Each structure stands twice: as C-alpha cells, then as structure tokens.
Amino acid sequence: ATPCRLPTYAFQRLRYWLDASTARQPPIHHSGHPLLGERMESPALAAGTHLYRSVLEPGSLACISEHRVHGRTLMPTAAYIEMVTVAASQSFGDGQSLANIVIERPLVFAADRPTELQTILTESSDSVRRFQVSSREFGEGGDWTTHATGVVTVATSLGQARDLEKLRGEIADGLDVDAIYSRFAVEGIDYG
C-alpha cells in the first residue's frame, strides 16, 4: 500500500452520532408483520390462546397515517382484517377464514404518543377460534379498549379461481377515482 500524507492541522471535532429517539420504545416487528408485532408466550396464557403485541408510533406506517377522518388518524378496517388473517395463519396454518367481524370502537391514534396493540386468538373448538384486537396508550398501563372481535374458522373451500380479464370485461364503466376521493373529502375522509 502507498503511504498517504495526513494534514498537519488539527482535525475538526464534529459529532455525527444520532440522538437517542424520544420514543420510549421502538416498534416491534418480530412476527415479520409491521402491524402484528411479536408473538408473546407466557404460562399465564390459557392453552390454545395466541397473543401478539405491537407498538405503533404516529406516522410510522403510511397505510395508517394516511387514513384520516375529520383530521384524526384512524385504524382502517382492512388493517384489523390483515392483522387477524396473518395471526391466524401463523398460529394455525393457512386455510383460515374470518366471520362475524365486529368493529366495536374505532382506534383513534394520538398524534404524539405510541399506541400498544394486542391481537388475541383463542381456540373455542377444533375449527373455531375467536379473535379480539385491543389497544391502549403505550407505557401508561391504562385500561385496554377492544376495537374488533370476530371468529376465525377453518376454510372448507377456497372457492374457484376467477379469470381477472373476464371480470374486468364485466365492468361496463370504469370508476372516476378522482370524483370518489373528492366526495370522501367533502365528508371529511382523507385516504392519503
């Protein structure tokens, strides 16, 4: 190697470290899914109960931060379905279907604080499991609020595959997406 010449003046002392995050805990993604978080194991859980926990920071996921109603960020219904579908698949294998989904109370995210979420699946029988999605303010130790409940069943049939081009041909007129978003905006709903 060829030697190089170093400058004779003193090096600048600039700090390039990142400051510690102001968040109390980073989001957890051990399940491989950003909404579902990590699978918790505890001897306190009843047999057949599967618990997942995640912490979501305001604005951490575009699919949530862009779902706004009257200026407030809400958890989309599709996110509940996604969380439960992935949890059921990881806990019980593929071939699960959801039924009797009830959104009991919307999850409104605080603008400046993380939210702790729990997804709980409980086996009722060999083919029926119940689910519940709850939240609370992270780090506060307050009461849990249930947002969504329902049933996960073993799918007996996945149905027949449909030809996508045939389905497109059955739709006579396309949708005016801009008009739909404008109509939602008048109602105070902003999908990003």
ZANUDO-901262 format. One line per 2 residues: their letters; for each residue x, y, z of C-alpha. Coordinates in steps of 0.5 Angstrom, whole numbers, always signed. Each point is the difference from the previous one (the first is absolute). Layout:
A> X Y Z | ...
//
This chain:
AT> +0 +0 +0 | +2 +7 -2
PC> +1 +5 +6 | -4 +6 +0
RL> +1 +7 +3 | -4 +2 +6
PT> -2 +7 +1 | +4 +4 +5
YA> -6 +4 +3 | -4 -3 +6
FQ> -6 -4 -2 | -7 +3 +0
RL> -4 -3 +6 | -7 -1 -2
RY> -4 -4 +3 | -4 -5 -5
WL> -4 -4 +4 | -7 -1 +0
DA> -4 +3 +6 | -4 -5 +4
ST> -7 -1 -2 | -5 +4 +4
AR> -5 -6 +0 | +0 -5 +6
QP> +1 -6 -4 | +1 -1 -8
PI> -6 -4 -4 | +1 -8 +1
HH> -1 -4 -6 | +3 -7 +2
SG> -6 -3 -4 | +2 +2 -6
HP> -6 +5 -1 | +0 +7 +2
LL> -7 +0 +3 | +0 -6 +3
GE> +7 +0 +4 | +2 -5 +4
RM> -3 -7 +3 | +0 +0 +7
ES> +1 -6 +4 | -2 -1 +8
PA> -2 -5 +4 | -6 +5 +2
LA> -3 -1 -6 | -5 -6 -1
AG> +1 -6 -4 | -2 +2 -7
TH> +1 +7 +1 | +5 +4 -5
LY> +2 +7 +2 | +3 +5 -5
RS> +2 +7 +2 | +3 +6 -4
VL> +1 +7 +2 | -1 +5 -6
EP> +2 +7 +0 | -4 +6 -3
GS> +2 +1 -7 | +4 -7 +0
LA> -4 -3 -6 | -3 +3 -6
CI> -5 -4 +0 | -3 +2 +6
SE> +3 +7 +1 | -4 +2 -7
HR> -7 -3 +3 | -3 +6 +3
VH> -7 +2 +1 | -1 +7 +2
GR> +7 +2 +1 | +1 -6 +5
TL> +4 -7 -2 | -4 -6 +1
MP> +2 -7 -1 | -3 -3 -6
TA> -5 -6 +0 | +5 -3 -5
AY> +6 +0 +5 | -4 -4 +5
IE> -2 -5 -5 | +7 +0 -2
MV> +3 -1 +7 | -5 -6 +2
TV> +1 -3 -7 | +8 +0 +1
AA> -1 -2 +7 | -5 -6 -1
SQ> +5 -2 -6 | +6 +0 +5
SF> -4 -3 +5 | -4 -6 -3
GD> +3 +0 -7 | -3 +2 -7
GQ> -8 -1 -2 | -3 +4 +5
SL> -6 +5 -1 | -3 +6 +4
AN> -7 +0 +2 | -5 +5 +4
IV> +5 +5 +1 | -2 +6 +4
IE> +4 +7 +1 | -3 +2 +7
RP> +4 +6 +0 | +5 +4 -5
LV> +7 +0 +2 | +2 +8 +0
FA> +7 +1 +0 | +3 +5 +5
AD> +4 +5 -4 | +6 +0 +5
RP> +0 -7 +3 | +1 -7 -2
TE> -5 -5 +1 | +0 -7 +2
LQ> -4 -5 -3 | -2 -7 +1
TI> -2 -6 -4 | -3 -6 +4
LT> -3 -6 -4 | -3 -5 +5
ES> -2 -7 -2 | -7 -2 +1
SD> +0 -7 -4 | +4 -3 -5
SV> -3 +4 -6 | -2 +7 +4
RR> +4 +5 +3 | -2 +7 +3
FQ> +4 +6 -1 | +1 +7 +3
VS> +4 +6 -1 | +1 +5 +5
SR> +5 +6 +2 | +2 +5 +5
EF> +5 +5 +0 | +7 -2 +1
GE> +3 +0 +6 | -6 +3 +4
GG> -2 -7 +3 | -7 +2 -1
DW> -7 -4 -2 | +0 -4 -6
TT> -5 +2 -6 | -3 -5 -4
HA> -1 +2 -7 | -1 -6 -4
TG> -3 -7 +1 | -2 -6 -4
VV> +1 -7 -2 | +6 -4 -4
TV> -3 -6 -3 | +4 -6 -4
AT> -2 +2 -7 | -3 -7 -3
SL> +0 +3 -7 | +4 +6 -3
GQ> -4 +0 -6 | +1 +0 -7
AR> +5 +5 -3 | -3 +5 -5
DL> +3 +3 -6 | +2 +7 +1
EK> +0 +2 -7 | -8 -2 +0
LR> -1 +3 +6 | +3 +7 -3
GE> -5 -1 -6 | -6 -1 +4
IA> +1 +7 +3 | -3 +5 -5
DG> +2 +6 +2 | +7 +2 +4
LD> +0 +4 +6 | +1 +7 +1
VD> +5 -1 +5 | +1 +8 +1
AI> -7 +1 +1 | +0 -5 +5
YS> +5 +3 +4 | -3 +7 -1
RF> -6 -3 +3 | +3 -3 +6
AV> +4 +6 +1 | -7 +4 +1
EG> -2 -5 +5 | +7 +1 +4
ID> +3 -6 -2 | +7 +0 -3
YG> +4 -6 -2 | +6 +3 -2
//
